[in-house]
Each structure stands twice: as structure tokens, then as C-alpha cells.
Amino acid sequence: MATMFWGLMMIGKKGTWERDGATLSVRQVIGGALIMTVIVIGILILLVKFAVSRP
């Protein structure tokens, strides 16, 4: 999860991605991407609701 989060934020050193990328399986990458997609969409929906509900 941490690798997917920092990958989404594009923060980290090149060596870190090479090391973590070698240990991740395809299922882990797809699962992490799906979970992060749901989290990001949820945050965006909450931000829109907050912006619209303000008088």
C-alpha cells in the first residue's frame, strides 16, 4: 500500500522504485491501483460536496 501511495504522489528515489517494483506482483499492483482509485474518487467527492454546501 505504501508503495502505491507514494507512487501516486510521485515521491521517492529512483532506487526505491526499482527495489519495490521487483518485489511486487501483478495482483498487488492491480489491487493497490483499484484501492487508491476508490480513495482518490472518494476524496474528490467529499471536496465537491464541501464546496457546494458552503453558503
N, C-alpha and C positions, 0 to 999 in steps of 0.2 A: 504494500500500500504506500509506504513511504517513497519508494522509487517512482511510482505512478504520480504521486502528488508533486514531487519535485520536478518530474519530467513535464507535468502540466505547467508548472510555474517557470520552467526552463532555467532552473537554478542548479548549479553544480559544476564540478570539474569534469573534464573530458575523461580522465581515468576512472572516475566513479561510474560513469555510464557504461564504459567498456566492461568493467568488472561486473556490475549488476546485470547488464544485458546478457552476459554469458550465462548467468545462473537462472534467468527467468525462462519459464516455459511459455508456449503459445497460449495455453489456457490461462495462465496467470496474467499475461498481458491483456488478453481479451476481457477477462473478468474485471481486472483493475480499470480498464478503459470504460467498461459499462458502468461500474460503480461511480467513477469520477464524473461521468456524463450525467448521471442522475443527480449527484451532489451539485454540480455546476448549474444545471437547469433549475433545481430547487432553490438555490441561492438567487438566481436571476428572477424567478417568480416572486420570491419574497421581497426583493428590491422593488419590483414593479408595483406590487400590492402596497408597499410602504409609500412609494412616491405618489400613487394615485389616491390613497386615502388621506393624504395630508390636505387640510383646508387651505 
